[in-house]
Amino acid sequence: MNYYRGPGYERERPRTESHNQLLQAQQILDEARQEAEQARQYRDEARRLMSQALWCDPGKHAYSAKDPDAQQFERRYRDTATGEPMRDVINVCGEHLSEPFRAGSMTPEQKIKSLENSPGPREE
């Protein structure tokens, strides 16, 4: 269809009720998008600030995954009852690592043996 595009065409046409509703809906949508973006930013900031908690096996307590001295060890063995290969992961916080651990003077096998024989939480 061809509509009139002569003189006066560029002037603003009177708005209808449906046109006003459309403008309001667009404004609400824009505001919702801004709030959703702000919520995403808050979520990302919270994730950045929060750390995961890990369990210190020899110390029997939780510690931050951000602990720079913490180490994780893997022990592989066979189940005595079934003969199935098994895998165990041992997490140790920096506080419960001894100096020989940190210096690297122990082999992985020695470290695991030491962890298996370590006492539980210290009594104060």
N, CA and C atoms as a LAMMPS dump frame, in Angstrom:
ITEM: TIMESTEP
0
ITEM: NUMBER OF ATOMS
372
ITEM: BOX BOUNDS ff ff ff
-5.0000000000000000e+02 5.0000000000000000e+02
-5.0000000000000000e+02 5.0000000000000000e+02
-5.0000000000000000e+02 5.0000000000000000e+02
ITEM: ATOMS id mol type element x y z
1 1 1 N 0.839 -1.18 0
2 1 2 C 0 0 0
3 1 3 C 0.879 1.235 0
4 2 1 N 0.428 2.202 -0.708
5 2 2 C 1.111 3.493 -0.715
6 2 3 C 0.346 4.455 0.176
7 3 1 N 1.079 5.061 1.084
8 3 2 C 0.481 6.058 1.956
9 3 3 C 0.93 7.434 1.493
10 4 1 N 0.184 8.414 1.879
11 4 2 C 0.514 9.791 1.535
12 4 3 C 1.834 10.174 2.174
13 5 1 N 2.76 10.735 1.377
14 5 2 C 4.057 11.16 1.885
15 5 3 C 4.383 12.565 1.391
16 6 1 N 3.393 13.34 1.237
17 6 2 C 3.577 14.705 0.748
18 6 3 C 3.854 15.677 1.874
19 7 1 N 3.618 16.969 1.638
20 7 2 C 3.857 17.973 2.671
21 7 3 C 3.059 17.659 3.939
22 8 1 N 3.727 17.862 5.073
23 8 2 C 3.07 17.59 6.35
24 8 3 C 3.217 16.148 6.81
25 9 1 N 3.836 15.348 5.983
26 9 2 C 3.991 13.927 6.322
27 9 3 C 4.861 13.739 7.567
28 10 1 N 5.884 14.573 7.709
29 10 2 C 6.853 14.421 8.792
30 10 3 C 6.309 14.833 10.148
31 11 1 N 5.212 15.51 10.189
32 11 2 C 4.703 15.937 11.485
33 11 3 C 4.261 14.734 12.312
34 12 1 N 4.303 14.934 13.592
35 12 2 C 3.965 13.841 14.494
36 12 3 C 2.471 13.57 14.463
37 13 1 N 2.147 12.322 14.366
38 13 2 C 0.743 11.93 14.339
39 13 3 C 0.246 11.767 15.773
40 14 1 N -1.001 11.993 15.987
41 14 2 C -1.536 11.819 17.341
42 14 3 C -1.368 10.36 17.778
43 15 1 N -0.985 10.187 19.014
44 15 2 C -0.759 8.832 19.527
45 15 3 C -2.077 8.211 19.953
46 16 1 N -2.174 6.934 19.698
47 16 2 C -3.368 6.196 20.101
48 16 3 C -3.101 5.539 21.445
49 17 1 N -4.132 5.031 22.052
50 17 2 C -3.998 4.351 23.344
51 17 3 C -3.089 3.131 23.221
52 18 1 N -3.229 2.371 22.156
53 18 2 C -2.384 1.177 21.98
54 18 3 C -0.915 1.578 21.788
55 19 1 N -0.675 2.705 21.121
56 19 2 C 0.691 3.183 20.938
57 19 3 C 1.298 3.562 22.299
58 20 1 N 0.518 4.231 23.15
59 20 2 C 0.984 4.592 24.49
60 20 3 C 1.287 3.347 25.325
61 21 1 N 0.449 2.336 25.201
62 21 2 C 0.681 1.093 25.928
63 21 3 C 1.96 0.417 25.444
64 22 1 N 2.202 0.469 24.162
65 22 2 C 3.418 -0.114 23.604
66 22 3 C 4.655 0.608 24.147
67 23 1 N 4.596 1.935 24.203
68 23 2 C 5.724 2.702 24.739
69 23 3 C 5.967 2.366 26.212
70 24 1 N 4.894 2.216 26.996
71 24 2 C 5.031 1.85 28.401
72 24 3 C 5.636 0.455 28.545
73 25 1 N 5.194 -0.461 27.714
74 25 2 C 5.722 -1.827 27.753
75 25 3 C 7.214 -1.838 27.41
76 26 1 N 7.62 -1.04 26.428
77 26 2 C 9.033 -0.957 26.067
78 26 3 C 9.854 -0.374 27.215
79 27 1 N 9.311 0.61 27.887
80 27 2 C 10.004 1.219 29.011
81 27 3 C 10.16 0.217 30.157
82 28 1 N 9.102 -0.544 30.436
83 28 2 C 9.159 -1.562 31.486
84 28 3 C 10.186 -2.636 31.125
85 29 1 N 10.208 -3.03 29.868
86 29 2 C 11.169 -4.034 29.409
87 29 3 C 12.601 -3.532 29.556
88 30 1 N 12.847 -2.29 29.195
89 30 2 C 14.185 -1.709 29.33
90 30 3 C 14.621 -1.685 30.798
91 31 1 N 13.707 -1.302 31.687
92 31 2 C 14.022 -1.273 33.116
93 31 3 C 14.316 -2.676 33.634
94 32 1 N 13.537 -3.653 33.183
95 32 2 C 13.752 -5.039 33.612
96 32 3 C 15.106 -5.541 33.124
97 33 1 N 15.481 -5.186 31.914
98 33 2 C 16.791 -5.593 31.394
99 33 3 C 17.922 -4.977 32.214
100 34 1 N 17.762 -3.712 32.592
101 34 2 C 18.784 -3.053 33.403
102 34 3 C 18.902 -3.722 34.773
103 35 1 N 17.764 -4.054 35.376
104 35 2 C 17.79 -4.71 36.681
105 35 3 C 18.389 -6.11 36.58
106 36 1 N 18.087 -6.824 35.51
107 36 2 C 18.666 -8.161 35.319
108 36 3 C 20.179 -8.068 35.154
109 37 1 N 20.646 -7.084 34.43
110 37 2 C 22.089 -6.894 34.249
111 37 3 C 22.738 -6.549 35.589
112 38 1 N 22.093 -5.712 36.381
113 38 2 C 22.629 -5.365 37.694
114 38 3 C 22.662 -6.599 38.597
115 39 1 N 21.642 -7.432 38.529
116 39 2 C 21.616 -8.669 39.324
117 39 3 C 22.757 -9.595 38.901
118 40 1 N 23.023 -9.701 37.599
119 40 2 C 24.144 -10.51 37.117
120 40 3 C 25.472 -9.983 37.658
121 41 1 N 25.615 -8.671 37.68
122 41 2 C 26.846 -8.074 38.207
123 41 3 C 27.007 -8.372 39.7
124 42 1 N 25.912 -8.275 40.46
125 42 2 C 25.962 -8.593 41.891
126 42 3 C 26.335 -10.066 42.102
127 43 1 N 25.734 -10.953 41.298
128 43 2 C 26.025 -12.383 41.414
129 43 3 C 27.497 -12.657 41.115
130 44 1 N 28.027 -12.061 40.048
131 44 2 C 29.426 -12.263 39.69
132 44 3 C 30.357 -11.739 40.776
133 45 1 N 29.995 -10.611 41.361
134 45 2 C 30.804 -10.036 42.44
135 45 3 C 30.779 -10.953 43.666
136 46 1 N 29.614 -11.501 43.981
137 46 2 C 29.509 -12.412 45.126
138 46 3 C 30.332 -13.67 44.886
139 47 1 N 30.3 -14.204 43.68
140 47 2 C 31.105 -15.385 43.36
141 47 3 C 32.59 -15.087 43.483
142 48 1 N 32.982 -13.881 43.107
143 48 2 C 34.386 -13.514 43.172
144 48 3 C 34.844 -13.412 44.628
145 49 1 N 33.964 -12.899 45.492
146 49 2 C 34.328 -12.689 46.883
147 49 3 C 34.243 -13.956 47.728
148 50 1 N 33.328 -14.842 47.396
149 50 2 C 33.137 -16.053 48.181
150 50 3 C 34.155 -17.107 47.759
151 51 1 N 34.531 -17.954 48.685
152 51 2 C 35.408 -19.058 48.329
153 51 3 C 34.712 -20.359 48.698
154 52 1 N 35.205 -21.404 48.119
155 52 2 C 34.66 -22.707 48.451
156 52 3 C 35.295 -23.202 49.734
157 53 1 N 34.584 -24.037 50.428
158 53 2 C 35.12 -24.651 51.628
159 53 3 C 35.52 -26.088 51.305
160 54 1 N 36.702 -26.486 51.759
161 54 2 C 37.173 -27.859 51.621
162 54 3 C 37.311 -28.446 53.023
163 55 1 N 37.44 -29.769 53.095
164 55 2 C 37.559 -30.431 54.377
165 55 3 C 39 -30.879 54.571
166 56 1 N 39.606 -30.447 55.67
167 56 2 C 40.963 -30.862 56.028
168 56 3 C 40.838 -32.229 56.699
169 57 1 N 41.312 -33.277 56.022
170 57 2 C 41.145 -34.631 56.551
171 57 3 C 41.914 -34.871 57.85
172 58 1 N 43.191 -34.498 57.947
173 58 2 C 43.867 -34.739 59.223
174 58 3 C 43.378 -33.822 60.342
175 59 1 N 43.002 -32.595 60.019
176 59 2 C 42.563 -31.648 61.047
177 59 3 C 41.099 -31.751 61.392
178 60 1 N 40.334 -32.448 60.57
179 60 2 C 38.884 -32.635 60.786
180 60 3 C 38.146 -31.3 60.918
181 61 1 N 38.412 -30.384 59.971
182 61 2 C 37.729 -29.084 59.972
183 61 3 C 37.655 -28.561 58.542
184 62 1 N 36.809 -27.576 58.332
185 62 2 C 36.683 -26.946 57.02
186 62 3 C 37.73 -25.842 56.898
187 63 1 N 38.157 -25.584 55.655
188 63 2 C 39.082 -24.485 55.401
189 63 3 C 38.799 -23.907 54.024
190 64 1 N 39.313 -22.721 53.768
191 64 2 C 39.063 -22.038 52.5
192 64 3 C 39.854 -22.679 51.367
193 65 1 N 39.224 -22.806 50.218
194 65 2 C 39.909 -23.325 49.035
195 65 3 C 40.97 -22.351 48.551
196 66 1 N 40.941 -21.123 49.058
197 66 2 C 41.936 -20.129 48.671
198 66 3 C 43.223 -20.239 49.487
199 67 1 N 43.296 -21.183 50.424
200 67 2 C 44.491 -21.365 51.244
201 67 3 C 45.676 -21.677 50.326
202 68 1 N 46.679 -20.793 50.263
203 68 2 C 47.775 -20.988 49.311
204 68 3 C 48.683 -22.159 49.673
205 69 1 N 48.683 -22.593 50.936
206 69 2 C 49.564 -23.679 51.36
207 69 3 C 48.873 -25.04 51.353
208 70 1 N 47.586 -25.07 51.088
209 70 2 C 46.848 -26.334 51.117
210 70 3 C 47.314 -27.247 49.983
211 71 1 N 47.195 -28.552 50.23
212 71 2 C 47.562 -29.531 49.208
213 71 3 C 46.515 -30.629 49.164
214 72 1 N 46.464 -31.291 48.021
215 72 2 C 45.537 -32.4 47.834
216 72 3 C 46.344 -33.602 47.368
217 73 1 N 46.075 -34.735 47.979
218 73 2 C 46.801 -35.95 47.64
219 73 3 C 45.811 -37.015 47.2
220 74 1 N 46.26 -37.883 46.304
221 74 2 C 45.411 -38.975 45.843
222 74 3 C 46.079 -40.288 46.228
223 75 1 N 45.288 -41.174 46.8
224 75 2 C 45.793 -42.483 47.192
225 75 3 C 45.022 -43.534 46.406
226 76 1 N 45.754 -44.408 45.755
227 76 2 C 45.126 -45.511 45.016
228 76 3 C 45.462 -46.82 45.72
229 77 1 N 44.461 -47.67 45.845
230 77 2 C 44.662 -48.947 46.524
231 77 3 C 43.591 -49.918 46.048
232 78 1 N 43.703 -51.161 46.496
233 78 2 C 42.697 -52.172 46.162
234 78 3 C 41.875 -52.489 47.399
235 79 1 N 40.572 -52.584 47.18
236 79 2 C 39.666 -52.952 48.264
237 79 3 C 39.985 -54.394 48.658
238 80 1 N 40.223 -54.626 49.95
239 80 2 C 40.613 -55.97 50.392
240 80 3 C 39.48 -56.984 50.235
241 81 1 N 38.244 -56.535 50.327
242 81 2 C 37.115 -57.461 50.235
243 81 3 C 36.804 -57.828 48.785
244 82 1 N 36.818 -56.837 47.891
245 82 2 C 36.393 -57.089 46.512
246 82 3 C 37.545 -57.134 45.514
247 83 1 N 38.694 -56.576 45.901
248 83 2 C 39.817 -56.528 44.969
249 83 3 C 39.692 -55.413 43.94
250 84 1 N 38.63 -54.601 44.073
251 84 2 C 38.412 -53.491 43.143
252 84 3 C 39.435 -52.386 43.376
253 85 1 N 39.905 -51.75 42.297
254 85 2 C 40.789 -50.598 42.496
255 85 3 C 39.984 -49.442 43.097
256 86 1 N 40.56 -48.79 44.084
257 86 2 C 39.897 -47.69 44.776
258 86 3 C 40.779 -46.453 44.69
259 87 1 N 40.156 -45.307 44.901
260 87 2 C 40.867 -44.034 44.861
261 87 3 C 40.358 -43.189 46.013
262 88 1 N 41.272 -42.582 46.722
263 88 2 C 40.929 -41.74 47.859
264 88 3 C 41.616 -40.398 47.68
265 89 1 N 40.918 -39.317 47.94
266 89 2 C 41.506 -37.981 47.871
267 89 3 C 41.595 -37.444 49.289
268 90 1 N 42.782 -36.942 49.624
269 90 2 C 43.011 -36.401 50.962
270 90 3 C 43.354 -34.924 50.809
271 91 1 N 42.571 -34.061 51.448
272 91 2 C 42.82 -32.615 51.438
273 91 3 C 43.442 -32.219 52.764
274 92 1 N 44.445 -31.332 52.689
275 92 2 C 45.13 -30.88 53.893
276 92 3 C 45.276 -29.367 53.82
277 93 1 N 44.837 -28.687 54.885
278 93 2 C 44.982 -27.233 54.926
279 93 3 C 46.442 -26.876 55.203
280 94 1 N 46.792 -25.626 54.96
281 94 2 C 48.161 -25.177 55.167
282 94 3 C 48.604 -25.289 56.616
283 95 1 N 47.688 -25.105 57.55
284 95 2 C 48.034 -25.168 58.973
285 95 3 C 48.471 -26.567 59.387
286 96 1 N 47.875 -27.601 58.774
287 96 2 C 48.187 -28.967 59.173
288 96 3 C 49.294 -29.599 58.337
289 97 1 N 49.862 -28.86 57.413
290 97 2 C 51.015 -29.38 56.679
291 97 3 C 52.266 -29.112 57.504
292 98 1 N 53.079 -30.12 57.672
293 98 2 C 54.322 -29.92 58.425
294 98 3 C 55.36 -29.288 57.504
295 99 1 N 56.416 -28.756 58.081
296 99 2 C 57.477 -28.133 57.285
297 99 3 C 58.097 -29.112 56.289
298 100 1 N 58.365 -30.367 56.651
299 100 2 C 58.923 -31.279 55.635
300 100 3 C 58.002 -31.443 54.427
301 101 1 N 56.675 -31.388 54.678
302 101 2 C 55.724 -31.454 53.567
303 101 3 C 55.963 -30.294 52.613
304 102 1 N 56.029 -29.102 53.159
305 102 2 C 56.154 -27.909 52.327
306 102 3 C 57.486 -27.871 51.608
307 103 1 N 58.524 -28.325 52.26
308 103 2 C 59.848 -28.269 51.655
309 103 3 C 60.007 -29.306 50.554
310 104 1 N 59.132 -30.285 50.502
311 104 2 C 59.201 -31.285 49.438
312 104 3 C 60.188 -32.398 49.722
313 105 1 N 60.577 -32.584 51.005
314 105 2 C 61.561 -33.616 51.324
315 105 3 C 60.926 -34.997 51.454
316 106 1 N 59.604 -35.078 51.401
317 106 2 C 58.929 -36.366 51.508
318 106 3 C 58.413 -36.787 50.14
319 107 1 N 58.423 -38.077 49.878
320 107 2 C 57.847 -38.588 48.641
321 107 3 C 56.326 -38.577 48.791
322 108 1 N 55.587 -38.634 47.691
323 108 2 C 54.119 -38.684 47.815
324 108 3 C 53.641 -39.842 48.69
325 109 1 N 54.314 -40.996 48.589
326 109 2 C 53.917 -42.147 49.407
327 109 3 C 54.12 -41.857 50.894
328 110 1 N 55.221 -41.193 51.231
329 110 2 C 55.483 -40.836 52.622
330 110 3 C 54.452 -39.825 53.13
331 111 1 N 54.099 -38.891 52.277
332 111 2 C 53.098 -37.893 52.661
333 111 3 C 51.771 -38.56 52.984
334 112 1 N 51.339 -39.466 52.112
335 112 2 C 50.054 -40.144 52.323
336 112 3 C 50.109 -40.983 53.593
337 113 1 N 51.205 -41.708 53.817
338 113 2 C 51.342 -42.518 55.021
339 113 3 C 51.277 -41.632 56.261
340 114 1 N 51.922 -40.474 56.197
341 114 2 C 51.896 -39.532 57.312
342 114 3 C 50.487 -39.028 57.561
343 115 1 N 49.761 -38.74 56.493
344 115 2 C 48.381 -38.261 56.637
345 115 3 C 47.477 -39.34 57.217
346 116 1 N 47.659 -40.573 56.766
347 116 2 C 46.827 -41.662 57.268
348 116 3 C 47.046 -41.871 58.762
349 117 1 N 48.261 -41.637 59.234
350 117 2 C 48.59 -41.858 60.635
351 117 3 C 48.439 -40.605 61.494
352 118 1 N 47.992 -39.506 60.881
353 118 2 C 47.916 -38.253 61.632
354 118 3 C 46.805 -38.312 62.667
355 119 1 N 47.016 -37.631 63.786
356 119 2 C 45.969 -37.632 64.82
357 119 3 C 44.798 -36.782 64.384
358 120 1 N 43.712 -36.912 65.089
359 120 2 C 42.513 -36.102 64.799
360 120 3 C 42.729 -34.677 65.256
361 121 1 N 41.652 -33.952 65.505
362 121 2 C 41.784 -32.569 65.925
363 121 3 C 42.509 -32.467 67.27
364 122 1 N 43.256 -31.397 67.397
365 122 2 C 44.005 -31.181 68.632
366 122 3 C 43.059 -30.797 69.761
367 123 1 N 43.273 -31.399 70.905
368 123 2 C 42.488 -31.076 72.09
369 123 3 C 43.158 -29.901 72.791
370 124 1 N 42.4 -28.899 73.162
371 124 2 C 42.983 -27.743 73.849
372 124 3 C 42.452 -27.654 75.248
